[in-house]
């Protein structure tokens, strides 16, 4: 049974920073994908950032490149998303994604290789709210 424990989020003013964390337990496997997706009411959930722990490669949405950084601590199997220069457009519910044995991301785009909805061993966190005020 995979368990994802999310922390972080909250409310911050434009230009501020926040850090999200997601600790995975229950499945000891070195080749995984961990990442975050975000969703606003009435819209689809979209990928934000992902890290592939097998090789260390990362993937970012164009809207967050240069502002968000995803890292992974293998000792605790915890992913971190450092978010800087936040704007109101970043306001959303952020969901941690965890995929065991993801396909090679080189052959996929739009975070398909780290999408728990499309992969059999994929899991979602409970979500955490990030609100950026003007």
C-alpha positions in Angstrom: 0.0 0.0 0.0 1.6 3.2 -1.2 1.2 6.2 1.1 1.9 9.8 0.1 2.2 12.4 2.8 2.1 16.0 1.5 3.2 19.1 3.3 3.5 22.8 2.4 1.2 25.0 0.6 -0.6 28.0 2.0 -1.1 31.6 1.1 1.6 34.0 -0.1 1.7 37.4 -1.8 2.8 37.8 -5.4 6.5 37.4 -5.7 6.7 35.2 -2.7 8.0 31.6 -2.3 6.6 28.3 -1.0 7.9 24.8 -0.7 5.9 21.6 -1.1 7.0 18.2 0.0 5.7 14.7 -0.7 7.0 11.7 1.1 6.2 8.3 -0.4 6.2 5.1 1.6 5.1 1.5 1.2 6.9 0.7 -2.0 10.6 0.3 -2.1 11.5 0.8 -5.7 14.4 2.9 -7.1 12.8 3.7 -10.5 9.9 6.0 -9.9 8.5 9.3 -11.0 7.5 11.9 -8.4 5.9 15.2 -9.3 3.2 17.7 -8.9 0.1 18.5 -10.9 -2.2 21.4 -10.2 -5.9 22.1 -10.7 -8.2 25.0 -10.5 -12.0 24.7 -10.3 -13.6 24.0 -13.6 -10.3 23.0 -15.4 -8.4 19.9 -15.9 -5.5 18.9 -13.8 -2.2 19.8 -15.5 1.4 18.7 -14.9 3.7 21.2 -13.2 7.0 19.4 -12.5 8.3 15.8 -12.3 11.5 14.1 -11.4 12.4 10.6 -12.6 14.4 9.0 -9.7 16.0 6.3 -11.9 18.1 8.8 -13.8 17.4 12.1 -12.1 15.9 13.8 -15.1 13.3 16.5 -14.6 10.4 17.9 -16.5 8.7 21.3 -16.0 5.7 23.0 -17.5 6.7 26.0 -19.6 4.7 28.3 -17.2 7.0 27.4 -14.3 10.4 27.0 -15.9 13.0 29.1 -14.1 10.7 29.6 -11.1 10.0 26.1 -9.8 12.6 23.5 -8.9 11.9 19.9 -8.1 14.3 17.7 -6.2 14.3 14.3 -4.6 15.8 13.0 -1.4 16.4 9.3 -2.0 17.1 8.6 1.7 13.6 9.5 2.7 11.9 9.1 -0.7 10.6 12.6 -0.5 10.2 15.0 -3.4 10.3 18.8 -2.9 8.9 21.5 -5.1 10.5 24.9 -4.4 8.3 27.6 -5.9 9.5 31.1 -6.3 8.3 34.3 -7.9 4.8 33.2 -7.4 1.9 34.9 -9.2 -1.9 34.7 -8.8 -1.8 32.4 -11.9 -0.1 29.8 -9.7 -3.1 29.6 -7.4 -4.4 26.0 -7.5 -4.7 22.8 -5.6 -1.4 21.0 -6.0 -1.4 17.2 -6.1 1.6 15.0 -5.6 1.9 12.3 -8.2 3.8 9.0 -7.7 4.4 6.4 -10.4 6.3 3.2 -9.9 8.2 2.0 -12.9 7.4 4.9 -15.3 8.1 4.6 -19.0 11.0 6.5 -20.5 10.0 10.1 -20.4 12.1 10.8 -23.5 9.3 9.3 -25.6 6.5 11.2 -24.0 5.4 14.8 -23.5 3.0 16.6 -21.3 3.9 14.6 -18.2 2.3 11.4 -19.6 5.1 9.3 -18.1 4.3 10.7 -14.7 0.5 10.7 -14.8 -1.1 8.3 -12.3 -4.4 8.4 -14.2 -2.7 6.7 -17.2 -0.3 4.3 -15.6 -1.2 1.2 -13.6 1.1 1.8 -10.6 0.3 5.5 -10.2 -0.9 7.2 -7.1 -2.2 10.7 -6.2 -1.7 12.6 -3.0 -4.6 14.3 -1.2 -3.7 17.7 -2.6 -2.7 20.9 -0.9 -3.9 24.4 -1.6 -1.6 27.2 -2.8 -3.0 30.7 -2.9 -1.1 33.6 -4.3 -2.6 37.0 -3.6 -2.0 40.2 -5.6 
